[in-house]
């Protein structure tokens, strides 16, 4: 039973983290960056590397 609980926990964590990644383009679509948990927490967004971004998709 212990192994089953560990398996469920690891699977849940991996599913959560993989669902929180993405790719964002700027308004001109000539620059993009990847983010891990949320686009506003990305280092590229913080330093303004791509300028204003389009809708998160």
C-alpha positions in Angstrom: 0.0 0.0 0.0 2.9 2.4 0.7 4.3 2.0 -2.8 0.8 2.7 -4.3 0.5 5.9 -2.3 4.0 7.0 -3.4 3.2 6.2 -7.0 0.0 8.3 -6.9 1.9 11.2 -5.2 4.7 11.2 -7.9 2.2 10.9 -10.7 0.1 13.8 -9.3 3.2 16.0 -9.0 4.4 15.3 -12.5 0.9 15.9 -13.9 0.6 19.2 -12.1 4.0 20.5 -13.2 3.6 19.4 -16.8 0.3 21.2 -17.0 1.8 24.5 -15.8 4.3 25.1 -18.6 3.7 27.0 -21.8 5.0 29.3 -24.5 4.1 33.0 -25.0 4.7 35.3 -28.0 4.8 39.0 -28.0 2.3 41.2 -29.8 4.4 41.3 -33.0 4.9 37.5 -32.9 8.7 38.0 -33.5 9.8 37.0 -30.0 8.7 34.3 -27.6 9.6 32.7 -24.3 8.8 29.6 -22.3 7.5 29.7 -18.8 7.4 27.1 -16.1 4.5 27.9 -13.7 3.0 31.2 -14.8 4.0 33.7 -17.6 4.2 36.6 -15.2 6.8 34.8 -13.1 9.1 34.1 -16.0 12.5 35.8 -16.0 12.0 36.9 -19.6 8.7 38.6 -18.6 10.3 40.3 -15.5 13.2 41.8 -17.5 10.9 42.7 -20.4 12.9 40.8 -23.0 10.1 40.5 -25.5 8.0 43.6 -24.7 4.2 43.3 -24.2 2.9 39.8 -24.8 -0.2 38.7 -26.6 -2.9 36.5 -25.0 -1.4 33.5 -23.2 -1.6 30.6 -25.7 
